[in-house]
Amino acid sequence: MGYHTVSTLYFLTETLPYLYNAWPFLYEPHQLRYYLEKAEKERPANPVVVRSKYSLQNFEWPKSKFINRSTRYTENLKIMADFLQRKKYQIVWENEVFEILYVE
């Protein structure tokens, strides 16, 4: 599952998004919760999670971190953090730009 700003991951890996959308942060928080619950019921395997540490849309990257202070964005970050914590995801690989998380 790529989220945040890594939507091209699905094209490159020829996979489908776990959350039914290559851009899950476009969902409103109630929609993100709905699709996350739906995916957990319909897709029992925990997905590999790839997330960026920075916005890849930020022209100042990697010099400065992207900060989006919108309520929707902040709430969606909390929803995803809760999912990762509840499932006990751990970082299995990272570099200065990306992290790969998985449930061991």
Secondary structure, DSSP 4 states (H G I P E B T S, - for coil): -EESS-THHHHHHT---TTSSS-GGGS-HHHHHHHHHHHHHH--SPPPEEEESS-TT-TTTTTS------HHHHHHHHHHHHHHHHTT-EEEEE-SSEEEEE--
